[in-house]
Amino acid sequence: MQRSKLEPDKGKCACGRRTKDASVYIYRSHTDRFLFHRCDCGAEWTEHQTDVDPLDPVSSDEVIEVHKRLAKFEGSFSELLERHPA
């Protein structure tokens, strides 16, 4: 396993490829989510996120909003998983 080779801006791997183009593998525990990224060059890095509790209630308005956003979304799976400010 190789160490992380991200450049300070985190927009590109040390090899020059965009980090958005890396493969993403997700592991979920009871309270956290880990996104394991792997660049085509072999570099790897992990992103930790506090997971959403799946038992928290969701309103119908929230479900509708998610469907509206997904209907318009064009991009990669990793872009879909990026956190954006509300």
C-alpha distances in whole Angstrom, upper triangle without the diagonal:
4,7,10,12,15,18,21,23,20,21,19,16,16,16,19,19,20,18,20,19,16,15,16,15,18,18,21,22,26,26,23,21,17,16,12,12,11,12,14,12,8,8,8,10,13,16,19,22,25,26,29,31,32,36,37,40,39,43,44,44,40,40,42,40,37,38,40,37,35,38,37,34,32,29,25,24,21,25,27,24,24,27,30,33,35
4,7,8,12,15,18,20,17,19,16,13,12,13,16,16,18,16,19,18,15,15,16,16,19,19,22,24,28,27,24,21,18,16,13,12,10,11,12,10,7,6,7,9,12,16,18,22,25,26,30,32,33,37,38,40,40,43,44,44,40,40,42,40,36,38,40,36,35,37,37,33,31,28,24,24,21,24,26,24,23,26,29,31,34
4,6,9,12,15,17,15,17,15,12,11,13,16,16,17,15,18,18,15,16,16,17,19,19,22,23,27,26,22,20,17,16,13,12,11,12,14,12,9,7,7,8,10,14,16,20,23,25,29,31,33,36,36,39,39,42,43,43,39,39,41,39,36,38,39,35,34,37,36,33,31,28,25,24,21,23,25,23,22,24,27,29,32
4,6,9,11,13,11,13,12,9,9,11,14,14,14,12,15,16,13,14,14,16,17,18,21,23,26,24,21,19,15,14,11,10,9,10,13,11,10,6,5,5,8,11,14,18,21,23,27,29,31,34,34,37,37,39,41,40,36,36,38,36,33,35,36,32,31,34,33,29,28,25,22,21,18,20,22,20,19,21,23,26,29
4,7,9,12,9,12,9,6,5,8,10,11,12,11,14,15,13,15,16,18,20,21,24,26,29,27,24,22,18,16,14,11,11,10,12,10,10,6,7,8,11,14,17,20,24,26,29,32,33,37,37,39,38,41,42,41,38,38,39,37,34,36,36,33,32,35,33,30,28,24,22,22,18,20,23,21,20,22,24,26,30
4,6,8,6,8,7,5,6,9,10,10,10,8,12,13,12,15,15,17,19,21,23,25,28,26,23,20,17,15,13,11,11,10,13,12,12,8,9,8,11,12,16,18,22,24,27,30,32,35,35,37,36,39,40,38,35,35,37,34,31,33,34,30,29,32,30,27,26,22,20,20,16,17,21,19,17,19,21,23,27
4,6,5,7,6,6,6,9,9,11,11,10,13,15,14,17,18,21,22,24,26,28,31,29,25,23,20,18,17,14,14,13,16,14,15,12,12,12,14,15,18,21,24,26,29,33,34,38,37,39,38,40,41,40,36,37,38,35,33,35,35,31,31,33,31,28,26,23,21,22,19,19,22,21,18,20,21,23,27
4,5,8,9,9,10,13,12,14,13,12,15,17,17,20,20,22,23,25,27,28,31,28,25,23,21,19,18,16,17,16,19,18,18,15,15,13,15,15,18,20,23,26,28,32,34,37,36,38,37,39,40,39,35,36,37,34,32,35,34,31,31,34,31,28,27,24,23,23,20,20,23,21,18,19,20,21,25
4,5,7,9,11,14,12,13,11,10,13,15,16,19,19,22,23,25,27,28,31,28,25,23,20,18,18,16,17,16,19,18,19,16,16,14,16,15,18,19,23,25,27,31,33,36,35,37,35,37,38,36,33,34,35,31,30,32,31,28,28,30,28,25,24,21,20,21,18,17,20,19,16,17,17,19,23
4,6,7,9,12,11,11,9,7,10,12,12,15,15,18,19,21,23,25,28,25,22,20,17,15,15,12,13,13,16,16,16,13,12,11,12,12,15,17,20,22,25,28,30,33,32,34,33,35,36,34,31,32,33,30,27,30,29,26,26,28,26,23,22,19,17,18,14,14,17,16,13,15,16,18,22
4,7,10,11,9,9,6,6,8,10,11,15,15,18,20,22,24,27,29,27,24,21,19,16,16,13,14,12,15,15,16,14,14,13,14,14,17,18,22,23,26,29,31,34,33,35,33,35,35,34,30,31,32,28,26,28,28,24,24,26,24,21,19,16,15,16,13,12,16,15,13,15,15,18,21
4,6,8,6,6,4,5,8,9,10,14,15,18,20,23,25,28,31,29,25,22,20,17,16,12,12,10,12,12,14,11,12,12,15,15,19,20,24,26,28,32,33,36,36,37,36,38,38,37,33,34,34,31,29,31,30,27,26,28,26,23,21,18,16,17,14,14,18,17,15,18,19,22,25
4,5,5,5,6,6,10,10,9,13,14,17,19,22,25,27,30,29,25,22,19,16,14,11,10,7,10,9,10,8,9,10,13,14,18,21,24,26,29,32,33,37,36,38,37,39,40,38,35,35,36,33,31,32,32,29,28,30,29,25,23,19,17,18,15,16,19,19,17,19,21,24,27
4,5,8,9,10,13,13,12,16,17,20,22,25,28,30,33,31,28,25,22,19,17,14,12,10,11,9,11,8,11,12,15,17,21,23,27,29,32,35,36,40,40,42,40,43,44,42,39,39,40,37,34,36,36,33,32,34,32,29,27,23,21,22,19,20,23,22,21,23,25,27,31
4,6,9,10,13,12,12,15,17,20,23,26,29,31,35,33,29,27,23,20,18,14,12,9,9,7,10,9,12,14,17,19,23,26,29,31,33,37,37,41,41,43,42,44,44,43,40,39,40,38,35,36,36,33,32,34,32,28,26,22,20,22,19,20,24,23,22,24,26,29,32
4,7,9,12,11,12,15,18,21,24,26,29,32,35,34,30,27,24,21,19,15,14,10,11,10,12,11,14,15,18,19,23,25,29,30,33,36,37,41,41,42,40,42,43,41,38,38,39,36,33,34,34,31,30,32,29,26,24,20,19,20,18,18,22,22,20,23,24,27,30
4,6,9,7,8,12,15,18,21,24,27,30,33,32,28,25,22,18,16,13,11,8,8,9,11,11,13,14,17,18,22,23,27,28,30,34,34,38,38,40,38,40,40,38,35,35,35,33,30,31,31,28,26,28,26,23,20,17,15,17,14,15,19,19,18,21,22,25,28
4,5,6,7,11,13,17,19,22,25,28,31,29,25,22,20,16,15,12,11,9,10,11,13,12,13,13,15,16,19,21,25,25,28,31,32,35,35,36,34,36,36,35,32,31,32,29,27,28,28,24,23,25,23,20,17,14,12,14,12,12,16,16,14,17,18,21,25
4,5,5,9,10,14,16,19,21,24,27,25,22,19,16,13,12,8,9,7,10,11,12,10,10,10,12,12,16,17,21,22,24,28,28,32,32,33,32,34,34,33,30,29,30,28,25,27,27,23,22,25,23,19,17,14,12,13,9,10,14,13,12,15,16,20,23
4,6,8,9,13,15,18,20,24,26,25,21,18,16,12,12,9,10,9,11,14,15,13,13,12,13,13,16,17,20,21,23,26,26,30,30,31,29,31,31,30,27,26,27,24,22,23,23,19,18,21,19,15,14,10,8,9,6,7,10,10,9,13,14,18,21
4,7,9,13,15,19,22,25,28,27,23,20,17,14,13,9,9,7,9,11,13,12,12,13,15,15,18,20,23,23,25,28,28,32,32,33,31,33,33,32,29,28,29,27,24,25,25,21,20,22,20,17,14,11,8,10,8,9,12,13,13,16,18,21,24
4,6,10,13,16,19,22,26,25,21,18,15,11,10,6,5,4,7,9,10,9,9,10,12,13,16,18,21,21,24,27,27,31,31,33,31,33,34,33,30,29,30,28,25,26,26,23,21,24,23,19,17,13,10,10,8,10,13,13,13,16,19,22,25
4,7,10,14,17,20,23,23,20,16,13,10,8,6,5,6,8,11,10,11,9,11,11,13,16,17,21,20,22,25,25,29,29,31,30,32,32,32,29,27,29,27,24,25,26,23,21,23,23,19,17,14,10,9,8,11,13,12,13,17,20,23,25
4,7,10,13,16,20,19,16,12,10,6,6,5,7,9,11,14,13,12,10,10,9,10,13,14,17,16,19,21,21,25,26,28,26,29,30,29,26,25,27,25,21,23,24,21,19,22,22,18,17,14,10,8,6,10,11,9,11,14,17,21,23
4,7,10,14,17,17,14,10,8,6,5,6,8,12,14,16,14,14,11,11,9,10,12,13,16,15,18,20,20,23,24,27,26,29,29,30,26,25,27,26,22,23,25,23,20,23,24,20,20,17,13,10,9,13,13,11,13,16,19,23,24
4,7,10,13,14,11,7,6,5,6,9,12,15,17,20,17,17,13,12,10,10,10,11,13,11,14,16,16,20,21,23,22,26,27,27,23,22,25,24,20,22,24,22,20,23,24,20,21,18,15,11,10,14,13,10,12,14,18,21,22
4,7,10,11,8,6,5,7,8,11,14,18,20,22,19,18,15,13,10,11,10,11,12,11,13,15,15,18,20,23,23,26,27,28,24,24,27,26,22,24,27,24,22,26,27,24,24,22,18,15,14,17,16,13,15,16,20,22,24
4,7,8,6,4,6,9,11,14,17,21,24,26,23,22,18,16,13,12,10,10,10,8,10,11,11,15,16,19,20,23,25,26,22,22,25,24,21,23,26,23,22,26,27,24,25,23,20,17,16,18,17,13,16,16,20,22,22
4,6,5,6,8,12,14,17,20,24,27,28,25,24,20,18,15,14,11,11,10,8,11,11,12,14,16,19,20,24,26,27,24,24,27,26,23,26,28,26,25,29,30,27,29,26,24,20,19,22,20,17,18,18,22,23,24
4,6,8,11,15,17,21,24,27,30,32,29,27,24,21,18,16,13,12,10,8,9,8,9,11,13,17,18,22,25,26,22,22,26,26,23,25,28,27,26,29,31,28,30,28,26,22,22,24,22,18,20,19,22,23,24
4,7,10,14,17,20,23,27,30,31,29,27,23,20,16,14,11,9,6,5,8,7,10,12,13,16,18,21,24,25,21,22,25,24,22,25,27,25,25,29,30,27,29,27,25,22,21,22,21,17,18,17,20,21,21
4,7,10,13,16,20,23,26,27,25,23,19,16,13,11,7,6,5,4,8,9,12,14,15,18,19,22,25,25,22,22,25,24,21,24,26,24,23,27,28,25,27,25,22,19,17,19,18,14,15,14,18,19,20
4,7,10,13,16,20,23,24,22,20,17,14,10,8,6,5,6,5,9,11,12,15,16,19,19,23,25,25,21,21,24,23,20,22,24,22,21,25,25,22,24,21,19,16,14,16,15,11,12,12,16,18,19
4,6,10,13,16,19,21,18,16,13,10,7,6,5,6,9,9,12,15,16,19,20,23,23,26,28,28,24,24,27,25,22,24,26,23,22,26,26,23,23,21,18,15,13,15,15,11,12,13,17,19,21
4,6,10,13,16,18,16,14,11,8,6,5,6,8,11,11,14,17,18,21,22,24,24,27,28,28,24,24,26,24,21,23,25,22,20,24,24,20,21,18,15,12,9,12,13,9,10,12,16,18,20
4,7,10,13,15,12,11,7,6,5,7,9,11,14,15,18,20,21,25,25,28,27,30,32,31,28,27,29,28,24,26,28,25,23,26,26,23,22,19,15,13,11,14,15,12,13,15,19,22,24
4,7,10,12,10,8,6,5,6,8,11,13,17,17,20,23,24,27,28,30,29,32,33,32,29,28,30,28,25,26,28,24,23,26,25,21,20,17,13,12,9,12,14,12,12,15,18,21,24
4,7,8,6,6,5,7,9,11,15,17,21,21,24,27,27,31,31,34,33,35,36,36,32,31,33,31,28,29,30,27,25,28,27,23,22,18,15,14,11,15,17,15,16,19,22,25,27
4,5,5,5,6,9,12,14,17,20,23,24,27,30,30,34,34,36,35,37,38,37,34,33,34,32,29,30,31,27,26,28,27,23,21,18,14,15,12,15,18,17,17,20,22,26,28
4,5,7,9,12,15,17,21,23,27,27,30,33,33,36,37,39,37,40,40,39,36,35,36,34,31,32,33,29,27,29,28,25,22,19,16,16,15,17,20,19,20,23,25,29,31
4,6,9,12,16,18,22,25,28,29,32,35,35,39,39,42,40,43,43,42,39,38,39,37,34,35,36,32,31,33,32,28,25,22,19,19,17,20,23,22,22,25,27,30,33
4,6,10,13,16,20,23,26,27,30,33,33,37,38,40,39,42,42,42,38,37,39,37,34,35,36,33,31,33,32,29,27,23,20,19,17,20,23,21,21,24,27,30,33
4,7,11,14,17,20,24,25,28,31,32,35,36,38,37,40,41,40,37,36,38,36,33,34,35,32,30,33,32,28,26,22,19,19,16,19,21,20,19,22,25,28,31
4,7,10,14,17,20,21,25,27,28,32,32,35,34,37,38,38,34,34,35,33,30,32,33,30,28,31,30,27,25,22,18,17,14,17,19,17,17,19,23,25,28
4,7,10,13,17,18,22,25,26,29,30,32,32,35,36,35,31,32,34,31,28,30,31,28,27,30,29,25,25,21,18,17,14,16,18,15,15,17,20,22,25
4,7,10,13,15,18,21,22,26,26,29,28,31,33,33,29,29,31,29,26,28,30,26,25,29,28,25,24,21,18,16,13,15,17,14,13,15,18,20,23
4,7,10,12,15,18,20,23,23,26,25,28,30,29,26,26,28,26,23,26,27,24,23,26,26,22,23,20,17,15,12,14,15,11,10,11,15,17,19
4,7,9,13,15,17,20,20,23,23,26,28,28,24,25,28,25,23,26,27,24,23,27,27,24,24,22,19,17,14,16,16,12,12,12,15,17,19
4,6,9,12,15,17,17,20,20,23,25,24,21,22,24,22,20,23,24,21,21,25,25,22,23,21,19,16,14,15,15,11,10,9,13,14,16
4,7,9,12,15,14,17,18,21,23,23,20,21,24,22,20,23,25,22,22,26,26,24,25,23,22,19,17,18,17,13,13,11,14,15,16
4,6,9,12,11,15,15,18,21,21,17,18,21,20,17,20,22,20,20,24,24,22,24,22,21,18,16,17,15,12,13,12,15,16,16
4,6,9,8,11,11,15,17,18,14,15,18,17,15,18,20,19,19,22,23,21,24,23,22,18,18,18,16,13,14,12,15,15,15
4,5,6,9,11,14,17,18,15,16,19,19,17,20,22,21,21,24,26,24,27,26,25,21,21,22,19,16,18,16,18,19,18
4,6,8,9,13,15,17,14,14,17,17,15,18,21,20,19,23,25,23,26,25,24,20,21,22,19,16,19,17,19,20,19
4,6,9,12,15,17,15,15,19,19,18,20,23,22,22,25,27,26,29,29,28,24,24,25,22,20,22,20,22,23,21
4,7,10,13,15,12,13,17,17,16,19,21,21,21,24,26,25,28,28,27,24,24,25,21,20,21,19,20,20,18
4,7,10,12,10,11,14,15,15,17,19,20,20,23,25,25,28,28,28,25,26,25,22,21,22,20,21,21,18
4,7,8,6,7,11,11,11,13,16,16,17,19,21,21,25,25,25,23,24,23,20,19,20,18,19,19,16
4,5,5,7,9,10,11,13,15,16,17,19,21,21,25,26,27,25,26,25,21,21,22,20,20,20,16
4,5,5,6,9,10,11,12,14,15,17,19,20,24,25,26,24,26,25,21,21,23,22,21,21,18
4,5,5,6,9,10,11,12,14,15,17,18,22,24,25,24,25,23,20,21,22,20,19,18,15
4,5,5,6,9,10,11,12,14,16,16,20,21,22,21,22,20,17,17,18,16,16,16,12
4,5,5,6,9,10,11,12,15,15,19,20,21,19,21,20,16,17,19,17,17,18,15
4,5,5,6,9,10,11,13,14,18,20,22,20,22,20,17,18,20,19,18,19,16
4,5,5,6,9,10,11,12,16,18,20,19,20,18,15,16,17,16,15,15,12
4,5,5,6,9,10,10,14,15,17,15,17,15,12,13,14,14,13,15,12
4,5,5,6,9,10,13,15,17,16,18,16,13,15,17,17,16,18,16
4,6,5,7,9,12,15,17,17,19,17,14,16,17,17,16,17,15
4,5,5,6,10,12,14,14,15,13,10,13,14,14,12,14,13
4,5,5,8,10,12,11,14,12,9,12,13,14,14,16,15
4,6,9,12,14,14,17,15,12,15,17,18,17,19,18
4,7,10,13,14,16,13,11,15,16,17,16,18,17
4,6,9,10,12,10,8,12,13,14,14,16,16
4,7,9,12,9,9,13,13,16,15,18,19
4,7,8,6,7,10,11,14,14,18,19
4,5,5,6,9,10,14,15,19,20
4,5,5,6,9,12,14,18,19
4,5,5,6,10,12,16,18
4,5,5,9,10,14,16
4,6,8,10,13,14
4,6,9,13,14
4,6,10,12
4,7,9
4,6
4
